[in-house]
Structures are given as structure tokens and as C-alpha cells.
Amino acid sequence: MTLAAVHGKGTKVYLDEFDLSAYFQSADISATLDTAETTGFGATAKTFIQGLADASISLGGMWSADTDGSDEELAALLANATSPILSIPTGAGVIGGGVWIAQANETSYNISTPVVDIAAVSADFQCSPNTTANLTLGAAAGKQLTKGDSIAFGAVGAQTSVDNAAGTTAGGFALLHVPTNTIGGGTTTWKIEHSTNDSTWADLLTFTAVAAATASSELIAVAGTVNRYIRASSTTAGSSGSITSMVSFARF
């Protein structure tokens, strides 16, 4: 058996409209599922039923006073009434690769300044429900649909498709992060399309159009059937420039 190990150096961290990957050195995701015991008298082995799911995320890395850097963004989130969205692709961050995506509240932010080392930061996030389209979600493992690379104006369009082996019927949710955008002259729109045959495509969901030369982020949940193949696709009304986008989707 060949071990498909993945090195952690390729991990990235997207938080709302920011790519904060360069500031972090660790990203830990914890997912749990409570169980309740149902063992009755006369049983010879314990029995259980599933209870409540829970997930949390912990980030650790370097303190920085940069504009839109680690300290500015993490400190601001403690007072933010809106839960941020996070995408943490693992490994090389390739289309079709694994990614953890979540909506989560920051519950702690810590700064450490040891005399013999760099100033460091750590932050903890508690994943929270989102009831868009009557779906409940916390953190989930999904597939990365764009690589987070800069896409030149002339290359905006359909990305490589991802094969899930079979369609699903319980919906899912998608995240979009646009940390840099120099496309001017019009908006750029990202959507996720799905297909039964990797040839004929239909819209699954469409993100809010991203204004010219503006960073952005959004979470959208959908219900119902998600066909076997999915892909990200973009169109622009702009005239020049480039856009860096991270798009991912997790099925329920």
C-alpha cells in the first residue's frame, strides 16, 4: 500500500477576505460527535445513539503589525458580531484537494513575546450553525475548486471540474474568498456549477458579484441535489487586471 502522505507546508489560511497564510505556522481542526448511552438492563454490551456534532479550529503563528496582518485581523474579530468564514486547504492546495471550511466565532486571541524568540499569536474559533436555506453547518471537509492563485483578466472562466464519484441529495455549502482584485471597469461573478456527465453544466449557486478592484468573501448554502461533478466558474464585466480567488464546496 502506498501512503498518500501530505506535507503541512502547503496549508493555507483564508479568513474572510484575507489570505493570512504567511502569518501562520499551525492550523488544528477538531471535530467531535457526542454519544448518549442507551444500554438497558439485561444487555451484555453497551449501546449508544449519536448526539450533537461540534467542531473547533485553532491557529498559531507570528505576530505582525502589518495592515490587514495577523494582529489587526485577529484582534478585530473578538469584537465582531458577525461570525467570520474560514477555509483551510491542506497539502499543496490543488483543485480537488481537501479543504476544511467553516463559519466560526473567534473565542480567544493570545499574544506571546518570549525574550529569545519571535512574537507569536494564537487564536481559537468555535464553529457555529448557519441556517441559510434551512441547512445547519459548522465545519466540514470539502473540495477546493480554485487554487487561490491569481487569475489574469483574459483567463477568467471555467475551472477544472472535480469528480465526487456520485451525486448527493442533501445539499451543501460553499465559500468564496477574494483577497486581491485589480480587475477594473466592472464586477466579477463567481458561481459553482454541477453536472451529471462532466459535459453539460447547470448553475448550482451564484455568489454576489464582486465589485471592481475590491476584496470580498461570502458563504452560501444550498439544499437538494448536487450532481456528481462540480466546478467553479467566473465571468467579468471588467476590462483588465487580475483576481485571486479561493472557492470551495462541501457536500452534506
C-alpha positions in Angstrom: 0.0 0.0 0.0 1.3 3.5 -0.9 0.8 6.1 1.8 -0.6 9.3 0.4 1.0 11.5 3.0 0.8 15.3 2.7 3.3 17.8 4.0 1.8 20.6 6.1 3.9 23.3 4.4 1.4 23.7 1.6 -1.5 24.5 4.0 -3.1 27.9 3.6 -5.4 30.0 5.8 -8.2 32.2 4.3 -10.1 34.3 6.8 -13.0 36.4 5.3 -11.4 38.4 2.5 -7.9 37.9 3.7 -5.2 35.4 2.8 -3.3 35.1 6.1 -1.3 32.0 5.2 2.1 33.7 5.5 1.5 34.6 9.2 0.5 31.1 10.5 2.6 28.0 11.2 -0.1 25.7 12.5 -3.8 25.1 11.9 -5.6 22.5 14.0 -9.2 21.3 13.3 -11.1 19.3 15.9 -14.4 17.6 15.0 -16.4 15.6 17.6 -19.7 13.9 17.8 -21.4 13.3 21.2 -23.0 10.0 22.0 -25.7 9.1 24.5 -25.8 5.7 26.1 -28.9 3.6 25.6 -27.9 0.4 27.4 -30.8 -1.3 29.3 -31.0 -4.0 31.9 -30.1 -7.4 30.6 -27.8 -6.1 27.9 -24.4 -7.8 27.5 -22.8 -4.8 25.7 -23.2 -1.1 25.8 -25.3 0.6 23.1 -25.3 4.3 22.0 -27.1 6.8 19.8 -25.5 9.8 18.1 -25.9 13.2 19.7 -24.6 16.7 18.9 -21.8 17.5 16.5 -19.1 20.0 17.4 -16.0 21.5 15.7 -13.3 24.0 16.5 -10.3 25.5 14.9 -7.0 26.7 16.4 -4.4 28.8 14.6 -0.9 29.6 15.7 1.8 31.8 14.1 3.6 35.0 14.0 2.5 38.4 15.4 2.7 41.3 12.8 1.7 44.9 12.8 1.1 44.8 9.1 -2.1 46.4 7.7 -4.5 43.5 7.3 -2.0 41.3 9.1 -2.3 38.8 11.9 -2.7 41.1 14.8 -5.0 43.6 13.1 -7.4 41.0 11.9 -7.4 38.6 14.8 -7.8 41.4 17.4 -10.7 42.9 15.5 -12.6 39.6 15.4 -13.1 39.4 19.1 -15.4 42.4 19.0 -17.1 41.4 15.7 -20.7 40.4 16.0 -20.6 38.7 12.6 -19.1 35.2 12.5 -16.1 35.1 10.1 -15.7 32.4 7.5 -12.6 30.3 7.1 -11.1 28.0 4.5 -8.0 25.9 5.3 -6.9 23.8 2.4 -4.3 21.2 3.3 -1.3 20.0 1.3 -0.5 21.6 -2.0 -3.8 23.3 -2.3 -4.8 21.8 -5.7 -8.2 21.8 -7.4 -10.0 18.7 -6.0 -7.8 18.7 -2.9 -9.2 18.6 0.6 -10.2 21.8 2.5 -11.9 22.5 5.8 -14.5 25.2 5.5 -16.4 26.8 8.4 -18.3 29.7 9.8 -16.9 30.2 13.3 -16.7 32.7 16.2 -13.3 33.7 17.5 -13.3 32.7 21.2 -9.8 33.7 22.2 -6.8 35.6 20.9 -3.4 35.4 22.5 -0.1 37.2 22.0 3.2 35.8 23.3 6.5 37.7 23.3 9.4 35.4 24.5 12.7 37.1 25.1 14.6 34.5 22.9 12.1 34.1 20.0 9.7 36.0 17.7 6.4 37.5 18.9 3.7 34.9 18.4 -0.1 34.8 18.1 -2.7 32.1 18.6 -6.5 32.2 18.1 -9.3 29.7 18.8 -12.5 29.5 16.8 -15.8 27.8 17.7 -17.7 26.7 14.7 -21.3 27.9 14.7 -24.5 27.0 12.9 -25.6 28.7 9.8 -29.3 28.3 8.8 -29.1 29.7 5.2 -31.5 27.6 3.1 -32.6 25.8 6.3 -29.3 23.9 6.5 -27.2 23.6 9.6 -23.5 23.6 9.4 -20.4 24.1 11.4 -17.1 22.9 9.9 -17.0 20.4 7.2 -14.4 18.8 4.9 -14.9 19.8 1.3 -13.1 20.1 -2.1 -11.1 23.0 -3.3 -12.5 24.4 -6.6 -9.9 27.1 -7.3 -6.2 27.1 -6.1 -6.1 30.6 -4.7 -3.8 31.7 -7.5 -4.0 35.0 -9.3 -6.1 34.7 -12.5 -5.5 37.2 -15.2 -8.4 39.0 -16.8 -8.2 37.0 -20.0 -8.2 33.7 -18.2 -11.3 34.2 -16.1 -13.8 31.4 -16.9 -14.5 27.8 -16.0 -12.0 25.9 -13.7 -11.1 22.2 -13.8 -14.0 20.0 -12.6 -14.0 17.8 -9.5 -15.4 14.3 -9.6 -17.2 13.2 -6.4 -17.9 9.6 -7.8 -21.7 10.0 -7.3 -24.3 12.7 -6.8 -25.7 13.6 -3.4 -29.1 14.8 -2.3 -28.6 16.7 1.0 -27.2 20.0 -0.4 -24.0 21.6 0.9 -22.3 24.9 1.4 -19.7 27.0 -0.5 -17.2 29.6 0.5 -15.6 32.4 -1.6 -12.6 34.4 -0.6 -11.2 37.2 -2.8 -8.1 38.6 -1.1 -6.8 40.6 -4.1 -8.6 42.0 -7.0 -7.3 44.5 -9.6 -9.9 43.9 -12.3 -11.3 47.3 -13.1 -14.2 48.5 -15.2 -16.8 46.1 -13.9 -17.8 43.4 -11.5 -16.6 39.8 -11.4 -19.1 37.0 -10.6 -18.2 33.5 -9.3 -20.6 30.6 -9.4 -20.5 26.9 -8.8 -21.8 24.6 -11.5 -22.7 20.9 -11.3 -23.1 18.2 -13.9 -24.1 14.5 -14.2 -21.7 13.8 -17.1 -18.8 16.3 -16.8 -20.1 17.8 -20.1 -23.4 19.6 -19.7 -23.4 22.1 -16.8 -26.0 23.8 -14.7 -25.7 26.5 -12.1 -25.8 25.2 -8.6 -25.2 28.6 -6.8 -24.0 32.1 -7.6 -22.0 34.4 -5.3 -22.7 38.1 -5.0 -20.9 39.9 -7.8 -17.5 41.2 -6.6 -17.1 45.0 -7.2 -14.2 46.2 -9.3 -10.8 46.3 -7.5 -12.5 45.1 -4.3 -11.7 42.2 -1.9 -14.7 40.1 -0.8 -15.9 36.9 1.0 -19.2 35.0 1.2 -20.8 31.8 2.4 -23.8 30.3 0.6 -25.7 27.1 1.5 -27.9 25.1 -0.9 -30.4 22.4 -0.4 -31.2 19.3 -2.6 -29.4 17.5 -5.3 -25.7 18.2 -6.0 -24.6 16.3 -9.1 -21.5 14.1 -9.4 -19.3 16.7 -11.0 -18.8 20.3 -9.7 -16.6 23.2 -10.8 -16.1 26.9 -10.2 -16.6 29.3 -13.0 -16.3 33.1 -13.3 -17.3 35.9 -15.6 -16.3 39.5 -15.5 -17.6 42.8 -16.8 -14.2 44.3 -16.2 -11.6 45.3 -18.8 -8.2 44.4 -17.4 -6.3 43.3 -14.3 -6.4 40.0 -12.3 -8.2 38.4 -9.4 -7.2 36.0 -6.7 -10.0 33.8 -5.5 -10.4 30.7 -3.3 -13.6 28.8 -3.9 -14.6 25.6 -2.1 -17.6 23.4 -1.6 -18.6 20.8 1.0 -21.4 18.3 0.5 -23.8 17.3 3.3 
